[in-house]
Amino acid sequence: MRKVIVILLLFFICLNSKSQHNYDELKYLILSSKYAEALDLCNKLLIEDSENSDIYYHQALINKLSFRYTNATQSIKMAIELDPLNVDYLAEYGFILLKLDNDKGAQFVFEEVIEKNPYHLNCGISLSNMYLKQKKPELAETILLDLYSQDTINGFIARNIGLCGYKQGDSRKAIKWFFRAIELDSTDIKAYRFLFTVYAAKEKFDLAIEIMDKAIKIDPQNIELYISVGDLHVIRNHHFKAVDAYLKAFEIDKTNDVVPGKLGLSYYKIKKYEEAKYYLLIADEISMDLNVYKYLGYIYKKFSKPDSSIMFFNKALDILRPDNNSIFIIYVDIAENYYALNNYNHTIGLYKRALGLELQGTWSLNSKNQVLIDLASVYADKKNDKKNAIQYLKEVTKDIYLNDDQYYEYAQLQITKLNEELFMEGN
């Protein structure tokens, strides 16, 4: 009898040893990215033990890693069917659904996991990110606080709780948690940037710059940090300081597709037009940008190079969104360039196209009045067509809501003057 027991024990020991060896080999193959071999081993193991949920779970992992998401779904469903209480299986099902772009299904699964286990880290992070994208920061914060209660030294979780506070408009909460994230990890550049954003939004500009200076000391080659500093100086209309920040960014990466344009615009604002032109032309070679084209148009206009100015204004029109106010301004700028070239027919045509646009905002009436007066001037002075000039001057309106009636009064004086000239000419 004892011999039988010993034999049975040895049999089970050998069986367990063999089983453990198979699992070790399976994990090794997965870690080595030998997915085909790993799948073959899973299939062999399932022939021997078709009710083993863990083998199906590993089969799902392998299929997911080798981009066989449909097969992965079938495998993980089998694992869940065999062991419905295993939240790790359920969580993996959610991540496979994400790979299938089934975000709604994945969210439903993650919510089920968190209901069963509020401290499931991977699902909790994924679900909280989903809630943040859906502008539900309160729900995201609830999940993250549960996770943080189990891991109070996790800077990533602290930072995301801060982000929830920021999304809720609670700057005090956001600042507290971003500082906590930095306390836990002093190299967390994202936490510095979020903190910078909060201070900038509250117009605490000196604190924002101070925070960003600390981040730059940690990561001096991070071009985005210098760009953020430059952008803040632009908001404050401190373009000299913005130039310094953008120049540092440009030194780090001369191929960046946004820095030359920003640098050129700031140089333009401080009236350094040669430098502005230099960087804007670099930006023009890298990407298509409306502001780059517009300001190159303005620069060449200042340099009395109307042909180049017209070319860049036309480039701006080619990519301009359906924004009549912006198109109106560019038409007027091009018209003035044609005027400088003594091409009055083109000038008239562009002024008329500008007048044909329906504009938005309180500035639109005065803008059109100015164009009507300029158009009348071209007809009267350059085309010697006083009658047409008078017709356009008559369209200059007097609006009771405007504080300044200068356009209307000027137009009336010009109409009187032109009528007198026509009378003296016998017309």
TIGUGU-491592 format. One line per 5 residues: their letters; for each residue x, y, z of C-alpha. Coordinates in Angstrom, 1 decimal. Layout:
N
a> X,Y,Z; ...
//
This chain:
427
mrkvi> 0.0,0.0,0.0; 2.8,2.3,0.9; 4.5,1.6,-2.4; 1.3,2.6,-4.3; 1.1,5.9,-2.3
villl> 4.8,6.6,-3.0; 4.3,5.9,-6.7; 1.3,8.1,-6.9; 3.2,10.9,-5.1; 6.1,10.6,-7.5
fficl> 3.7,10.6,-10.4; 2.0,13.9,-9.3; 5.4,15.4,-8.6; 6.6,14.5,-12.0; 3.3,15.8,-13.5
nsksq> 3.6,19.1,-11.6; 7.2,19.4,-12.5; 6.4,18.9,-16.2; 3.5,21.3,-16.0; 5.7,24.0,-14.4
hnyde> 8.4,23.4,-17.0; 5.8,24.0,-19.7; 4.7,27.2,-18.1; 8.2,28.4,-17.7; 8.9,27.6,-21.3
lkyli> 5.7,29.4,-22.4; 6.6,32.6,-20.5; 10.2,32.5,-21.9; 8.8,32.2,-25.5; 6.5,35.2,-24.9
lssky> 9.3,37.3,-23.4; 11.5,36.3,-26.4; 8.8,37.4,-28.8; 8.7,33.9,-30.3; 4.9,34.1,-30.7
aeald> 4.5,31.3,-33.3; 6.3,28.8,-31.0; 4.4,30.1,-28.0; 1.1,29.5,-29.8; 2.1,26.0,-30.8
lcnkl> 2.9,25.2,-27.2; -0.4,26.7,-26.1; -2.2,24.4,-28.5; -0.4,21.3,-27.3; -1.1,22.2,-23.7
lieds> -4.8,22.7,-24.5; -5.0,19.2,-26.0; -3.8,17.9,-22.7; -5.9,20.2,-20.6; -8.7,21.8,-22.5
ensdi> -10.4,23.2,-19.3; -7.3,25.3,-18.2; -8.4,28.9,-18.2; -4.8,30.2,-17.7; -3.7,28.6,-21.0
yyhqa> -6.4,30.4,-22.8; -5.4,33.6,-21.1; -1.8,33.2,-22.3; -3.1,32.3,-25.7; -5.0,35.6,-25.8
linkl> -1.9,37.5,-24.7; 0.1,36.0,-27.5; -2.5,36.6,-30.1; -2.8,40.3,-29.0; 1.0,40.7,-29.1
sfryt> 1.1,39.3,-32.6; -1.8,41.5,-33.7; -4.3,38.7,-34.1; -7.0,40.6,-32.2; -10.0,38.5,-33.4
natqs> -8.2,35.3,-32.2; -7.3,37.0,-29.0; -10.9,37.9,-28.4; -12.0,34.2,-28.8; -9.2,33.0,-26.5
ikmai> -9.9,35.5,-23.7; -13.7,34.8,-23.9; -12.9,31.1,-23.3; -10.7,32.0,-20.3; -13.6,34.1,-18.8
eldpl> -16.1,31.4,-19.4; -14.0,28.9,-17.5; -13.2,31.4,-14.7; -15.7,34.3,-14.7; -14.5,35.6,-11.3
nvdyl> -11.0,36.4,-12.5; -10.8,40.2,-13.0; -7.4,39.9,-14.7; -9.0,38.0,-17.5; -11.8,40.5,-17.7
aeygf> -9.3,43.4,-17.8; -7.4,41.8,-20.6; -10.6,41.5,-22.6; -11.0,45.2,-22.2; -7.5,45.9,-23.5
illkl> -8.1,43.6,-26.5; -11.3,45.5,-27.3; -9.2,48.7,-27.2; -7.0,47.2,-29.9; -10.1,46.5,-31.9
dndkg> -11.0,50.2,-31.6; -14.1,49.2,-29.6; -13.7,52.0,-27.0; -17.3,51.8,-25.9; -17.1,48.0,-25.2
aqfvf> -13.7,48.4,-23.5; -15.1,51.1,-21.2; -18.0,48.8,-20.2; -15.6,46.0,-19.4; -13.2,48.4,-17.4
eevie> -16.2,49.7,-15.4; -17.1,46.1,-14.5; -13.5,45.4,-13.4; -13.4,48.5,-11.2; -16.7,47.6,-9.7
knpyh> -15.3,44.3,-8.7; -11.8,45.7,-7.8; -11.5,49.5,-7.3; -7.7,49.1,-7.0; -7.0,47.5,-10.4
lncgi> -4.2,49.8,-11.5; -4.2,49.2,-15.3; -7.9,49.3,-15.7; -8.2,52.2,-13.3; -5.7,54.3,-15.3
slsnm> -7.3,53.5,-18.6; -10.9,54.1,-17.4; -9.9,57.4,-15.8; -8.2,58.6,-19.0; -11.4,57.7,-20.9
ylkqk> -13.5,59.8,-18.5; -11.0,62.7,-18.9; -11.4,62.6,-22.7; -15.2,62.5,-22.2; -14.9,65.6,-20.0
kpela> -16.0,63.7,-16.9; -13.1,64.7,-14.5; -15.2,64.0,-11.4; -15.6,60.3,-12.3; -11.9,60.1,-13.2
etill> -10.9,61.6,-9.9; -12.9,59.1,-7.9; -11.1,56.2,-9.6; -7.7,57.8,-9.2; -8.2,58.6,-5.5
dlysq> -8.9,54.9,-4.9; -5.8,53.9,-6.7; -3.7,56.6,-4.8; -5.0,55.2,-1.5; -3.3,52.0,-2.3
dting> -0.1,53.6,-3.7; 0.6,57.0,-2.1; 4.1,57.3,-3.7; 2.9,57.0,-7.3; 3.6,60.3,-8.9
fiarn> 1.8,59.4,-12.1; -1.5,59.0,-10.2; -0.9,62.2,-8.3; -0.3,64.1,-11.5; -3.5,62.8,-13.1
iglcg> -5.5,63.7,-10.0; -4.1,67.2,-10.5; -5.2,67.1,-14.1; -8.7,66.2,-12.9; -8.7,69.3,-10.6
ykqgd> -7.6,71.5,-13.5; -10.3,70.1,-15.8; -12.8,70.9,-13.0; -11.6,74.5,-12.9; -10.2,74.0,-9.3
srkai> -6.8,75.5,-9.6; -6.1,75.1,-5.9; -6.6,71.4,-6.1; -4.6,71.1,-9.3; -1.6,73.0,-7.9
kwffr> -1.6,70.8,-4.8; -1.5,67.6,-6.7; 1.0,68.8,-9.3; 3.3,69.8,-6.5; 2.7,66.3,-4.9
aield> 3.7,64.7,-8.2; 6.9,66.8,-8.4; 7.6,65.9,-4.7; 7.4,62.3,-5.6; 9.4,62.6,-8.8
stdik> 11.3,65.9,-9.2; 12.1,65.0,-12.9; 8.4,64.8,-13.9; 8.4,67.3,-16.7; 4.7,66.8,-17.5
ayrfl> 3.8,67.9,-13.9; 5.9,71.0,-14.3; 4.2,71.8,-17.6; 0.7,71.3,-16.1; 1.7,73.5,-13.2
ftvya> 3.0,76.1,-15.6; -0.3,76.0,-17.5; -2.4,76.5,-14.3; -0.3,79.5,-13.2; -0.4,81.0,-16.7
akekf> -4.2,80.6,-16.8; -4.5,82.4,-13.4; -2.2,85.2,-14.9; 0.5,84.4,-12.3; 3.1,84.8,-14.9
dlaie> 6.1,85.2,-12.7; 5.3,81.9,-11.0; 4.7,80.2,-14.3; 8.1,81.3,-15.6; 9.8,80.2,-12.4
imdka> 8.3,76.7,-12.7; 9.4,76.4,-16.3; 12.9,77.6,-15.4; 13.1,74.6,-13.0; 11.9,72.3,-15.7
ikidp> 14.5,73.6,-18.2; 17.3,73.0,-15.6; 16.1,69.3,-15.4; 15.7,68.9,-19.2; 17.6,71.6,-21.0
qniel> 17.2,70.0,-24.4; 13.4,69.9,-24.3; 12.4,72.2,-27.1; 8.7,72.3,-25.9; 9.7,74.0,-22.7
yisvg> 11.3,76.9,-24.5; 8.3,77.1,-26.8; 5.9,77.3,-23.9; 8.0,80.1,-22.3; 8.0,82.0,-25.6
dlhvi> 4.3,81.6,-26.1; 3.7,83.0,-22.6; 5.8,86.0,-23.4; 3.8,86.5,-26.6; 0.6,86.5,-24.6
rnhhf> 2.0,89.2,-22.4; 3.2,91.1,-25.5; 6.8,90.7,-24.4; 8.2,89.9,-27.8; 11.8,90.7,-27.0
kavda> 11.7,87.9,-24.3; 9.8,85.7,-26.6; 12.6,86.0,-29.2; 15.1,84.8,-26.6; 13.1,81.7,-25.8
ylkaf> 12.3,80.8,-29.4; 16.0,81.3,-30.3; 17.0,78.7,-27.7; 14.4,76.3,-29.1; 15.7,76.9,-32.6
eidkt> 19.3,76.2,-31.5; 18.2,72.8,-30.2; 16.3,71.8,-33.4; 16.5,73.9,-36.6; 14.1,71.5,-38.3
ndvvp> 11.2,72.0,-35.9; 8.1,73.0,-38.0; 6.7,75.6,-35.6; 9.7,77.5,-34.1; 10.9,79.5,-37.1
gklgl> 7.4,80.8,-37.7; 6.9,81.9,-34.1; 10.4,83.4,-34.1; 9.7,85.4,-37.3; 6.4,86.7,-36.0
syyki> 8.0,87.9,-32.7; 10.8,89.6,-34.7; 8.1,91.3,-36.7; 6.4,92.6,-33.6; 9.6,94.2,-32.4
kkyee> 10.0,95.8,-35.9; 13.2,93.8,-36.8; 11.9,93.0,-40.3; 15.1,91.6,-41.8; 15.3,89.0,-39.0
akyyl> 11.6,88.4,-39.3; 11.9,87.8,-43.0; 14.8,85.4,-42.5; 12.9,83.1,-40.1; 9.6,83.3,-41.9
liade> 11.2,82.2,-45.1; 12.7,79.2,-43.2; 9.2,78.5,-41.9; 7.8,78.7,-45.5; 10.1,75.9,-46.6
ismdl> 9.1,73.7,-43.7; 5.3,73.9,-43.7; 2.2,75.7,-45.0; 1.1,78.4,-42.4; -1.4,81.2,-42.9
nvyky> 0.4,83.6,-40.5; 3.7,83.0,-42.1; 2.3,83.9,-45.6; 0.4,86.9,-44.2; 3.4,88.4,-42.4
lgyiy> 5.8,87.8,-45.3; 3.2,89.7,-47.4; 3.4,92.6,-44.9; 7.2,92.5,-44.8; 7.6,92.7,-48.6
kkfsk> 5.0,95.4,-48.7; 7.1,97.4,-46.2; 10.1,96.7,-48.3; 8.3,98.1,-51.4; 8.3,94.7,-53.1
pdssi> 4.7,94.4,-54.2; 5.2,91.4,-56.5; 6.6,89.3,-53.6; 4.0,90.7,-51.3; 1.2,89.7,-53.7
mffnk> 2.6,86.2,-54.0; 2.6,85.5,-50.3; -0.8,87.1,-49.8; -2.1,84.8,-52.6; -0.5,81.8,-50.8
aldil> -2.4,82.9,-47.7; -5.7,83.0,-49.6; -5.1,79.5,-51.0; -5.0,77.9,-47.6; -7.3,80.3,-45.7
rpdnn> -10.3,78.8,-44.0; -13.8,80.1,-44.9; -13.2,83.3,-42.9; -14.5,86.3,-44.8; -13.0,88.8,-42.3
sifii> -9.5,87.4,-43.0; -10.1,87.2,-46.7; -11.3,90.8,-46.7; -8.1,92.0,-45.1; -5.9,90.1,-47.5
yvdia> -7.9,91.3,-50.6; -7.3,94.9,-49.4; -3.6,94.2,-48.9; -3.2,92.8,-52.3; -5.2,95.7,-53.8
enyya> -2.8,98.1,-52.2; 0.2,96.2,-53.7; -1.3,96.4,-57.2; -1.9,100.1,-56.6; 1.9,100.4,-55.9
lnnyn> 2.5,98.7,-59.2; 0.1,101.2,-61.0; -2.1,98.3,-61.9; -5.4,100.1,-61.1; -7.7,97.6,-62.9
htigl> -6.5,94.8,-60.5; -6.8,97.2,-57.6; -10.4,98.0,-58.4; -11.2,94.4,-59.0; -9.8,93.3,-55.6
ykral> -11.6,96.2,-53.8; -14.9,95.1,-55.3; -14.3,91.5,-54.3; -13.6,92.6,-50.7; -16.8,94.7,-50.7
glelq> -18.7,91.6,-51.9; -17.9,89.7,-48.8; -20.3,89.4,-45.8; -18.3,90.4,-42.7; -18.8,89.8,-39.0
gtwsl> -18.2,92.1,-36.1; -18.5,95.8,-35.3; -15.4,96.7,-37.3; -16.9,95.6,-40.6; -18.8,98.8,-41.4
nsknq> -15.8,101.1,-40.9; -13.6,98.7,-42.9; -16.0,98.7,-45.8; -16.4,102.4,-45.6; -12.6,102.8,-45.9
vlidl> -12.5,100.5,-48.9; -15.4,102.5,-50.6; -13.5,105.7,-50.1; -10.2,104.2,-51.4; -12.1,102.7,-54.4
asvya> -13.7,106.1,-55.2; -10.2,107.6,-55.0; -8.8,105.2,-57.6; -11.7,105.9,-59.9; -11.4,109.7,-59.5
dkknd> -7.7,110.2,-59.4; -6.3,107.3,-61.5; -9.2,106.4,-63.9; -10.6,110.0,-64.2; -14.0,108.5,-63.7
kknai> -15.7,110.9,-61.3; -19.2,109.5,-61.8; -18.2,106.0,-60.7; -16.3,107.6,-57.8; -19.4,109.5,-56.7
qylke> -21.5,106.3,-56.8; -19.2,104.5,-54.5; -18.9,107.5,-52.1; -22.7,107.5,-51.9; -22.5,103.9,-50.4
vtkdi> -20.5,105.2,-47.5; -23.0,104.9,-44.6; -23.7,106.9,-41.6; -24.6,104.5,-38.7; -26.2,106.0,-35.6
ylndd> -24.5,103.4,-33.5; -21.0,104.6,-34.5; -19.3,107.2,-32.3; -17.2,108.5,-35.3; -18.9,109.8,-38.4
qyyey> -15.7,110.7,-40.1; -16.2,108.4,-43.1; -19.6,109.7,-43.9; -18.6,113.3,-43.5; -15.5,112.8,-45.7
aqlqi> -17.6,111.1,-48.3; -20.1,113.9,-48.4; -17.3,116.5,-48.8; -15.8,114.4,-51.7; -19.1,114.0,-53.4
tklne> -19.6,117.8,-53.3; -16.1,118.4,-54.6; -16.4,115.9,-57.5; -19.8,117.3,-58.5; -18.3,120.8,-58.6
elfme> -15.5,119.5,-60.9; -18.0,117.7,-63.1; -20.0,120.9,-63.4; -16.9,122.9,-64.3; -16.1,120.3,-66.9
gn> -19.6,120.6,-68.4; -20.8,117.2,-67.2
//
